[in-house]
Structures are given as C-alpha cells and as structure tokens.
C-alpha cells in the first residue's frame, strides 16, 4: 500500500488494473470510500480516466480481499466494518506478528540484520511517536502504525509474513481510523517502543511475547470501540 496515492486521474498506460487497484485500496483503507458506500463503475471510470475494464478487474480483486461485497442489484459496495471479522483477523494476526518479532530479534542477535533494516525500524518508531505527540489526524497515525509493523516484517527477513499481512492492513487501518481512541493510541505506541527495544537488543523471547500481548490487547480494545461506534445512532 503506497502512502501517496489518492483518488485522482490515473494515466492511461499499463498496468491499468494495478494502478486502479492501488487507488481504490488506498481510498478504502483511509475511509475516503466509506463502509457501505455503493461503488459505481461509471463514476470511477470518469474520475480515474480509464475504461471500465480495468475498473471491473480491480473491483473483483478488492472483493477477493474482502473489502468489497455484493449489494444485490446495486452491484458492489464497500464492505462494512464488522467487529467479529476484526476479532478473527487479530486472532490470526497474533502468531504471525509474534513470529516476525522473534525472527527479527534473532537476526539482530546473530548479526545478520543490516544497519539499514535496523535504522528503518527506529525511524518508523520515531515518526509514529512524533505523529502521536502532534495529535496528527487519524489517517496519519494509522499509516504510521502500518509502517512500523512493515519495518518489523522486513527486519524479520521473512517476505511471506509481509505479503500475508499487507493484504490485511487495509481492514485494520480503516477500523483504526473509525475508532481513533486516543488512550489506546498512546498505549500502542508505548508498546511499539518496548517492542523495538527488545528486537534491536536481540531479545528473542521477550520481543515475541511483547508483540503477542500487543496484538491481543489491541484487538480486544479495537473490537470494543468498534461495537461502541456502531451502536451509536446514524446521523440524519
């Protein structure tokens, strides 16, 4: 997921499908296309200045990712955010993240991690902490969360973990943006700092345990806040 994409004109040059997919993925992840919003191919084709064919292919890929769903005769709509799905996602995410942290710490301990990989994790930690301190908008903090975890995946040396999790982060980010619980954000970044410290010291078991608890706590808190947000009456 690229942080500099927006719902603007995509140049009419190959690869159409990937370009359209990236634009729509970004806008769903950042709630520019809101949960439940109907998707109109003709409108998208006009906005992106491409034919309907790449639009159609990209929409099917997004449907496969669970970000779009059928809406009867209305075609497709952005999938609503469901607390139960997020609970299952965090349940599946927990062992993957713990493995990434353990692998990253082991690579540091074995002196196999590059200076660039370690520095990337440090930079993403500081960047996120700065966003939190500055009370940055929810989308910016959600992106910082994503980038911190990407840095952890890359330090692990396991590209499969990054590939598997990249497909899920759009779900996580839009849920984080929807809830934007300040207290939980502060706790999360305190946990990130502790995780980074353990990983960069090469403390394998401690890093794995910290990440496991971080994901478990974060998942429980996120689902609780989602239920509270979704229980509120819709504005007229």
Secondary structure, DSSP 8 states (H G I E B T S, - for coil): --TT--SS---SSS-HHHHHHHHHHHHHHTTSS-TT-EE-HHHHHHHHTS-HHHHHHHHHHHHHTTSEEE-GGG-EEE----HHHHHHHHHHHHHHHHHHHHHHHHHHHTT-S-HHHHHHHHHHHHHHHHHHHTT--HHHHHHHHHHHHHHHHHHHT-HHHHHHHHTTHHHHHHHHHHH--HHHHHHHHHHHHHHHHHHHHT-HHHHHHHHHHHHHHHHHHHHHHHHHHHHS----
